[in-house]
Amino acid sequence: MSGGMVGAWTVALFAGASLVWAIAARRRDRRLAAAMHDDLDRRLDQAAKDIGAAHAELDAFAYTVAHDLRAPLRAIDGFSRALIEDFPQGLEPEAARLLGIVRRNAVRMGALMDGLLAYSRLSRQPLATRNVDPAAIVRRLLDDGAAARAGRDLAIVIGALPMCVADPGLLTRLYAALIDNSVKFTRETPAARLEIGSRIENGRTVYVVADNGVGFDMAYAGKLFGVFQRLHRAEDCDGTGIGLATAQRIVHRHGGAIWATARPNAGATFCFTLGEPAP
Amino acid sequence: MKAVEIMLVEDNPDDVELTVRALRKSNFTNPIRVLRDGAEALDYLFGNGPDGRPNMEAPPVVMLLDLKLPKVNGAEVLEKVKSDPRTRGIPVVVLTSSREDRDLHETYKLGANSYIVKPVDFEQFNRAVNQIGMYWLLINQHPAG
């Protein structure tokens, strides 16, 4: 054989070998891909099972909170009260005062548990979305809360609130949480102002609830939407620390985002979107 | 006239005491028959004594029924009471700690006459028990026997 022939054969041999190798490699890749796919399937299955189990556990937990933890609280409050009723002449004022603190705390813990339960129900109840008019919801909430705001120097401005696709019950709770929050934190503000409106940002409607109340330091903004997180001391404001967590959970369930900007003593602005409108 | 009985099915002795206390504070003097679990309640309603006579001489004017009970739960008691012609007429007020919707739907479906969530606040508890008493003992006229 000539050197040229040897060269050609060598090339052909190499070409053939590399083809065989490439086919083998592709087969291996496919097998590997199939194996990875199987593995991914298994992991997704497992994740779905884990989520299902977590939901069932959460359900059981919420049920326990609802039933079993409330009974001792009822007894603490009830028998403290019985003591006050049955021994009116025997209880010194200081003893009565201390018992009053016991009772107040039992009732407060009940309110906290109710808040936590309502919050946990938020993620369990199915979403029933339809076309909703946020303006009607806001007006109804403001009407319902009018008595509580009586005597307050609080101007309320309602701007444009375009129709949206949302669960009407949940959207009502979302606005209730944001309005309550603003009404609460403008309590000490002279010439308090609450603006409820919207703007368009990147083609999406951003709903806005803004006030000129006590605001907060943006350093703590990360804690704003956490359950039972409060940026104000208990004696400075009532509430259970569940309102904004509820607002966030509702927005997330609608596929939207919620955020806030604020400055101490210069007010807070809450913005949210509600995901893409249905086609 | 013999005072009609109030039947209280409740396993928690503290809740029994608070409920009895609230009824007495509201000036209801009816005898209160307390049954401590679902099985005891069913035995009283449907069972016979050693002498072969039914345990229950006359149906109670109202049954206050806790949902979460040992052995036989409140929903099962409710179902039996509402599906038996002898006891169907007894007004059943479900008294429970729960605000969970599934309980509410379930008990109404089973025929509960009303549903009261036991509040943590004792004054609310008093008012709730008082309203139950007012409604079922005074206002609500139901066929005797």
Chai-1 contact restraints between the chains, C-beta under 6 A:
chainA,res_idxA,chainB,res_idxB,connection_type,confidence,min_distance_angstrom,max_distance_angstrom,comment,restraint_id
A,A66,B,S98,contact,1.0,0.0,6.0,A-B,restraint_1
A,A66,B,E100,contact,1.0,0.0,6.0,A-B,restraint_2
A,H67,B,K68,contact,1.0,0.0,6.0,A-B,restraint_3
A,H67,B,S97,contact,1.0,0.0,6.0,A-B,restraint_4
A,H67,B,S98,contact,1.0,0.0,6.0,A-B,restraint_5
A,R70,B,S97,contact,1.0,0.0,6.0,A-B,restraint_6
A,R70,B,V120,contact,1.0,0.0,6.0,A-B,restraint_7
A,A71,B,N12,contact,1.0,0.0,6.0,A-B,restraint_8
A,A71,B,S97,contact,1.0,0.0,6.0,A-B,restraint_9
A,L73,B,V120,contact,1.0,0.0,6.0,A-B,restraint_10
A,R74,B,V120,contact,1.0,0.0,6.0,A-B,restraint_11
A,A75,B,D14,contact,1.0,0.0,6.0,A-B,restraint_12
A,D77,B,V120,contact,1.0,0.0,6.0,A-B,restraint_13
A,D77,B,F122,contact,1.0,0.0,6.0,A-B,restraint_14
A,G78,B,L18,contact,1.0,0.0,6.0,A-B,restraint_15
A,G78,B,F122,contact,1.0,0.0,6.0,A-B,restraint_16
A,R81,B,F122,contact,1.0,0.0,6.0,A-B,restraint_17
A,V107,B,V120,contact,1.0,0.0,6.0,A-B,restraint_18
A,V107,B,D121,contact,1.0,0.0,6.0,A-B,restraint_19
A,G110,B,V120,contact,1.0,0.0,6.0,A-B,restraint_20
